[in-house]
Amino acid sequence: MPEVALAAVAGALGLPAGFLINRAAGGFPWPVPKRSWGRGSDAASRNGVPAPQCHDRGGAVRPPLVEVGTAALFVLVAVRFGLSPELPAFLCLAGAGVLLAVIDVRHRLLPDRVVLPSLGIGALMLAGAALVHGNWTALARAAAAALLLFLVFLVLALIAPGGLGMGDVKLAALLGLYLGWLGWGAVVVGAAAGFVVQALLALLLLAARRIGLRGELPFGPAMLLGAVLVIGWTGALVGSAALLP
């Protein structure tokens, strides 16, 4: 019964979170701060043309898809982690992931204003979980995995700039942080899962004639979905013996 109650609470939180996420995605691009120290992956303009200011345009997707989907994802996260110190961190990842996926599908962008704060907040929350658990090894592994995936994806982006953008590189660091908390096996499978999911999505869309042979798909949603699969079913996909301490 406690597990059922926790899942119900998580679902109840997910509905308003999904509403806010949908509204935020619908208002993208957001107003640009007057003072800027550089251009990120969510730059205010493309090729020097200023982006339009944010207006209240309602949700990005017709309700209740995002709202129900976010609630369902929150429930799955609650079932996966139970009433544990790391649960809030993974719920934050779930919310940020939905927002990033919707924006990337609509605008082919992964905003720094979502990715970078999520990375910092996730690190702080996992540090709190490590303090409760006394498991500093997991926190150190998470930090190392975030750096490792950042560097790996950076190299891939430099080799094939048309396939990966800097937003994908920064997202890899965010996902590496959480996958690293679970273990090195999860990091390896999670990094590879994004490419597998992207290939499957491309094949399905080609078969449905939704894209052509030269069509481009945003990579962020595939990375996020691959990470969700690994986080949700770590034992089935990796095996407990493959998760290094």
C-alpha positions as a Markdown table, in Angstrom:
| # | Residue | x | y | z |
|---|---|---|---|---|
| 1 | Met | 0.0 | 0.0 | 0.0 |
| 2 | Pro | 2.8 | 2.6 | 0.7 |
| 3 | Glu | 4.0 | 2.0 | -2.9 |
| 4 | Val | 0.6 | 2.5 | -4.3 |
| 5 | Ala | 0.2 | 5.7 | -2.3 |
| 6 | Leu | 3.6 | 7.0 | -3.4 |
| 7 | Ala | 2.7 | 6.3 | -7.1 |
| 8 | Ala | -0.6 | 8.1 | -6.7 |
| 9 | Val | 1.1 | 11.1 | -5.2 |
| 10 | Ala | 3.7 | 11.1 | -8.0 |
| 11 | Gly | 0.9 | 11.0 | -10.6 |
| 12 | Ala | -1.0 | 13.8 | -8.9 |
| 13 | Leu | 2.2 | 15.9 | -9.0 |
| 14 | Gly | 2.9 | 15.0 | -12.6 |
| 15 | Leu | -0.4 | 16.4 | -13.9 |
| 16 | Pro | 0.2 | 20.0 | -12.9 |
| 17 | Ala | 3.9 | 19.6 | -13.8 |
| 18 | Gly | 2.9 | 18.4 | -17.3 |
| 19 | Phe | 0.5 | 21.4 | -17.6 |
| 20 | Leu | 3.3 | 23.8 | -16.8 |
| 21 | Ile | 5.7 | 22.0 | -19.1 |
| 22 | Asn | 3.3 | 22.2 | -22.0 |
| 23 | Arg | 2.7 | 25.9 | -21.4 |
| 24 | Ala | 6.5 | 26.5 | -21.2 |
| 25 | Ala | 7.2 | 24.6 | -24.4 |
| 26 | Gly | 4.3 | 26.4 | -26.1 |
| 27 | Gly | 5.9 | 29.8 | -25.2 |
| 28 | Phe | 9.3 | 28.9 | -26.5 |
| 29 | Pro | 11.4 | 30.8 | -27.6 |
| 30 | Trp | 11.4 | 32.6 | -24.2 |
| 31 | Pro | 12.3 | 36.2 | -23.6 |
| 32 | Val | 16.1 | 36.8 | -23.8 |
| 33 | Pro | 17.8 | 38.4 | -20.9 |
| 34 | Lys | 19.0 | 41.9 | -21.6 |
| 35 | Arg | 22.5 | 41.0 | -20.6 |
| 36 | Ser | 24.0 | 38.0 | -22.3 |
| 37 | Trp | 27.6 | 36.6 | -21.8 |
| 38 | Gly | 27.5 | 34.5 | -25.0 |
| 39 | Arg | 25.5 | 32.4 | -27.3 |
| 40 | Gly | 24.4 | 28.9 | -26.2 |
| 41 | Ser | 22.5 | 26.2 | -27.9 |
| 42 | Asp | 19.4 | 28.2 | -27.2 |
| 43 | Ala | 20.8 | 31.3 | -28.8 |
| 44 | Ala | 18.4 | 34.3 | -29.1 |
| 45 | Ser | 18.9 | 34.4 | -32.8 |
| 46 | Arg | 19.8 | 32.3 | -35.9 |
| 47 | Asn | 22.2 | 33.8 | -38.3 |
| 48 | Gly | 22.0 | 37.1 | -36.6 |
| 49 | Val | 18.2 | 37.4 | -36.9 |
| 50 | Pro | 16.6 | 38.0 | -33.5 |
| 51 | Ala | 14.1 | 35.5 | -32.4 |
| 52 | Pro | 10.6 | 36.6 | -31.6 |
| 53 | Gln | 9.7 | 37.4 | -28.1 |
| 54 | Cys | 7.7 | 35.0 | -26.0 |
| 55 | His | 4.0 | 35.3 | -26.2 |
| 56 | Asp | 1.3 | 33.3 | -24.4 |
| 57 | Arg | 0.4 | 30.8 | -27.1 |
| 58 | Gly | -1.0 | 28.1 | -24.9 |
| 59 | Gly | 0.4 | 24.7 | -24.8 |
| 60 | Ala | 2.8 | 23.2 | -27.3 |
| 61 | Val | 0.8 | 20.1 | -27.7 |
| 62 | Arg | -3.0 | 19.7 | -27.5 |
| 63 | Pro | -4.0 | 18.5 | -24.0 |
| 64 | Pro | -3.9 | 16.1 | -22.4 |
| 65 | Leu | -1.0 | 14.3 | -24.1 |
| 66 | Val | 1.9 | 16.1 | -22.3 |
| 67 | Glu | 0.0 | 16.3 | -19.0 |
| 68 | Val | -0.9 | 12.6 | -18.9 |
| 69 | Gly | 2.4 | 11.5 | -20.3 |
| 70 | Thr | 4.3 | 13.5 | -17.6 |
| 71 | Ala | 2.0 | 12.0 | -14.9 |
| 72 | Ala | 2.6 | 8.5 | -16.2 |
| 73 | Leu | 6.4 | 9.1 | -16.2 |
| 74 | Phe | 6.3 | 10.4 | -12.7 |
| 75 | Val | 4.5 | 7.3 | -11.6 |
| 76 | Leu | 7.1 | 5.0 | -13.3 |
| 77 | Val | 9.9 | 6.9 | -11.6 |
| 78 | Ala | 8.1 | 6.5 | -8.2 |
| 79 | Val | 7.7 | 2.8 | -8.8 |
| 80 | Arg | 11.3 | 2.4 | -9.9 |
| 81 | Phe | 12.9 | 4.2 | -6.9 |
| 82 | Gly | 10.3 | 4.0 | -4.2 |
| 83 | Leu | 10.5 | 6.4 | -1.2 |
| 84 | Ser | 14.3 | 6.9 | -1.6 |
| 85 | Pro | 16.6 | 9.9 | -1.3 |
| 86 | Glu | 17.3 | 9.9 | -5.0 |
| 87 | Leu | 13.6 | 10.0 | -6.0 |
| 88 | Pro | 13.3 | 13.8 | -6.1 |
| 89 | Ala | 16.4 | 14.0 | -8.4 |
| 90 | Phe | 15.0 | 11.5 | -10.9 |
| 91 | Leu | 11.6 | 13.3 | -10.8 |
| 92 | Cys | 13.3 | 16.5 | -11.7 |
| 93 | Leu | 15.1 | 14.7 | -14.6 |
| 94 | Ala | 11.7 | 13.4 | -15.8 |
| 95 | Gly | 10.2 | 16.8 | -15.8 |
| 96 | Ala | 13.2 | 18.4 | -17.5 |
| 97 | Gly | 13.3 | 15.5 | -20.0 |
| 98 | Val | 9.7 | 16.0 | -21.1 |
| 99 | Leu | 10.2 | 19.7 | -21.6 |
| 100 | Leu | 13.5 | 19.2 | -23.6 |
| 101 | Ala | 11.9 | 16.5 | -25.8 |
| 102 | Val | 8.9 | 18.7 | -26.7 |
| 103 | Ile | 11.0 | 21.7 | -27.5 |
| 104 | Asp | 13.5 | 19.7 | -29.5 |
| 105 | Val | 10.8 | 18.1 | -31.6 |
| 106 | Arg | 9.2 | 21.5 | -32.3 |
| 107 | His | 12.3 | 23.7 | -32.7 |
| 108 | Arg | 15.3 | 21.4 | -33.1 |
| 109 | Leu | 16.9 | 23.0 | -30.0 |
| 110 | Leu | 17.9 | 21.9 | -26.5 |
| 111 | Pro | 17.9 | 25.1 | -24.6 |
| 112 | Asp | 20.8 | 25.8 | -22.2 |
| 113 | Arg | 18.3 | 27.5 | -19.9 |
| 114 | Val | 16.9 | 24.0 | -19.3 |
| 115 | Val | 19.9 | 21.7 | -19.6 |
| 116 | Leu | 22.4 | 23.6 | -17.5 |
| 117 | Pro | 20.2 | 24.3 | -14.5 |
| 118 | Ser | 19.0 | 20.7 | -14.6 |
| 119 | Leu | 22.6 | 19.5 | -14.5 |
| 120 | Gly | 23.3 | 21.7 | -11.5 |
| 121 | Ile | 20.1 | 20.9 | -9.6 |
| 122 | Gly | 20.6 | 17.2 | -10.4 |
| 123 | Ala | 24.1 | 17.2 | -9.0 |
| 124 | Leu | 23.0 | 19.0 | -5.8 |
| 125 | Met | 20.1 | 16.5 | -5.3 |
| 126 | Leu | 22.2 | 13.5 | -5.9 |
| 127 | Ala | 24.8 | 14.9 | -3.5 |
| 128 | Gly | 22.0 | 15.1 | -0.9 |
| 129 | Ala | 21.1 | 11.5 | -1.7 |
| 130 | Ala | 24.7 | 10.5 | -1.3 |
| 131 | Leu | 24.8 | 12.2 | 2.1 |
| 132 | Val | 21.8 | 10.3 | 3.2 |
| 133 | His | 23.1 | 7.0 | 1.8 |
| 134 | Gly | 26.7 | 7.6 | 2.7 |
| 135 | Asn | 27.4 | 6.4 | -0.8 |
| 136 | Trp | 30.0 | 8.9 | -2.1 |
| 137 | Thr | 31.2 | 6.4 | -4.6 |
| 138 | Ala | 28.0 | 6.7 | -6.5 |
| 139 | Leu | 28.2 | 10.5 | -6.5 |
| 140 | Ala | 31.8 | 10.4 | -7.7 |
| 141 | Arg | 30.9 | 7.9 | -10.4 |
| 142 | Ala | 28.0 | 10.1 | -11.5 |
| 143 | Ala | 30.3 | 13.1 | -11.9 |
| 144 | Ala | 32.8 | 11.1 | -13.8 |
| 145 | Ala | 30.1 | 9.7 | -16.1 |
| 146 | Ala | 28.8 | 13.2 | -16.8 |
| 147 | Leu | 32.2 | 14.3 | -17.8 |
| 148 | Leu | 33.0 | 11.2 | -19.8 |
| 149 | Leu | 29.8 | 11.3 | -21.9 |
| 150 | Phe | 30.3 | 15.1 | -22.4 |
| 151 | Leu | 33.7 | 14.4 | -23.9 |
| 152 | Val | 32.6 | 11.4 | -25.9 |
| 153 | Phe | 29.7 | 13.3 | -27.5 |
| 154 | Leu | 31.8 | 16.4 | -28.0 |
| 155 | Val | 34.3 | 14.3 | -30.0 |
| 156 | Leu | 31.4 | 12.8 | -32.0 |
| 157 | Ala | 29.9 | 16.3 | -32.6 |
| 158 | Leu | 33.3 | 17.5 | -33.9 |
| 159 | Ile | 33.7 | 14.5 | -36.2 |
| 160 | Ala | 30.2 | 14.7 | -37.5 |
| 161 | Pro | 28.8 | 18.3 | -36.8 |
| 162 | Gly | 25.7 | 17.6 | -39.0 |
| 163 | Gly | 24.7 | 14.7 | -36.8 |
| 164 | Leu | 25.1 | 16.1 | -33.3 |
| 165 | Gly | 24.9 | 19.6 | -31.9 |
| 166 | Met | 26.2 | 21.2 | -28.7 |
| 167 | Gly | 22.8 | 20.8 | -27.2 |
| 168 | Asp | 23.1 | 17.1 | -27.6 |
| 169 | Val | 26.6 | 17.2 | -26.0 |
| 170 | Lys | 25.3 | 19.0 | -23.0 |
| 171 | Leu | 22.3 | 16.7 | -22.7 |
| 172 | Ala | 24.8 | 13.8 | -22.7 |
| 173 | Ala | 26.4 | 15.2 | -19.6 |
| 174 | Leu | 23.0 | 15.5 | -17.9 |
| 175 | Leu | 22.1 | 12.0 | -18.7 |
| 176 | Gly | 25.5 | 10.7 | -17.8 |
| 177 | Leu | 25.1 | 12.2 | -14.3 |
| 178 | Tyr | 22.0 | 10.1 | -13.6 |
| 179 | Leu | 23.1 | 7.0 | -15.4 |
| 180 | Gly | 26.4 | 7.2 | -13.6 |
| 181 | Trp | 24.5 | 7.2 | -10.3 |
| 182 | Leu | 23.2 | 3.8 | -11.3 |
| 183 | Gly | 26.4 | 2.2 | -12.5 |
| 184 | Trp | 28.9 | 2.1 | -15.3 |
| 185 | Gly | 26.9 | -0.6 | -17.1 |
| 186 | Ala | 24.0 | 1.8 | -17.2 |
| 187 | Val | 26.2 | 4.5 | -18.6 |
| 188 | Val | 27.4 | 2.3 | -21.5 |
| 189 | Val | 24.0 | 1.0 | -22.4 |
| 190 | Gly | 22.3 | 4.3 | -21.9 |
| 191 | Ala | 24.8 | 6.1 | -24.2 |
| 192 | Ala | 24.3 | 3.4 | -26.9 |
| 193 | Ala | 20.5 | 3.2 | -26.4 |
| 194 | Gly | 20.0 | 6.7 | -27.8 |
| 195 | Phe | 21.5 | 5.7 | -31.2 |
| 196 | Val | 19.5 | 2.5 | -31.3 |
| 197 | Val | 16.3 | 4.4 | -30.5 |
| 198 | Gln | 17.1 | 7.0 | -33.1 |
| 199 | Ala | 17.7 | 4.3 | -35.8 |
| 200 | Leu | 14.4 | 2.6 | -35.0 |
| 201 | Leu | 12.4 | 5.8 | -35.0 |
| 202 | Ala | 14.0 | 6.7 | -38.4 |
| 203 | Leu | 13.0 | 3.3 | -39.8 |
| 204 | Leu | 9.4 | 3.6 | -38.5 |
| 205 | Leu | 9.0 | 7.1 | -40.0 |
| 206 | Leu | 10.5 | 6.1 | -43.3 |
| 207 | Ala | 8.1 | 3.1 | -43.4 |
| 208 | Ala | 5.2 | 5.4 | -42.6 |
| 209 | Arg | 6.5 | 7.9 | -45.2 |
| 210 | Arg | 6.7 | 10.7 | -42.7 |
| 211 | Ile | 10.3 | 11.6 | -43.6 |
| 212 | Gly | 12.4 | 11.1 | -46.7 |
| 213 | Leu | 15.8 | 9.4 | -46.9 |
| 214 | Arg | 17.5 | 12.7 | -46.3 |
| 215 | Gly | 15.1 | 13.7 | -43.5 |
| 216 | Glu | 16.7 | 14.8 | -40.2 |
| 217 | Leu | 15.4 | 13.9 | -36.8 |
| 218 | Pro | 16.3 | 15.7 | -33.5 |
| 219 | Phe | 18.5 | 13.5 | -31.5 |
| 220 | Gly | 17.5 | 14.7 | -28.0 |
| 221 | Pro | 14.2 | 12.8 | -27.7 |
| 222 | Ala | 16.0 | 9.5 | -28.7 |
| 223 | Met | 18.7 | 10.1 | -26.1 |
| 224 | Leu | 16.1 | 10.8 | -23.5 |
| 225 | Leu | 14.0 | 7.8 | -24.4 |
| 226 | Gly | 17.1 | 5.5 | -24.3 |
| 227 | Ala | 18.0 | 6.8 | -20.9 |
| 228 | Val | 14.4 | 6.3 | -19.7 |
| 229 | Leu | 14.5 | 2.6 | -20.8 |
| 230 | Val | 17.9 | 2.0 | -19.1 |
| 231 | Ile | 16.8 | 3.8 | -15.9 |
| 232 | Gly | 13.5 | 2.1 | -15.7 |
| 233 | Trp | 14.7 | -1.4 | -16.5 |
| 234 | Thr | 18.3 | -1.3 | -15.4 |
| 235 | Gly | 18.3 | -4.9 | -14.1 |
| 236 | Ala | 16.7 | -6.3 | -17.3 |
| 237 | Leu | 18.9 | -4.4 | -19.8 |
| 238 | Val | 22.2 | -4.5 | -18.0 |
| 239 | Gly | 22.1 | -7.1 | -15.3 |
| 240 | Ser | 23.0 | -6.5 | -11.7 |
| 241 | Ala | 26.4 | -8.1 | -12.3 |
| 242 | Ala | 27.3 | -5.6 | -14.9 |
| 243 | Leu | 26.7 | -2.6 | -12.7 |
| 244 | Leu | 30.1 | -1.9 | -11.2 |
| 245 | Pro | 30.1 | -0.4 | -7.6 |
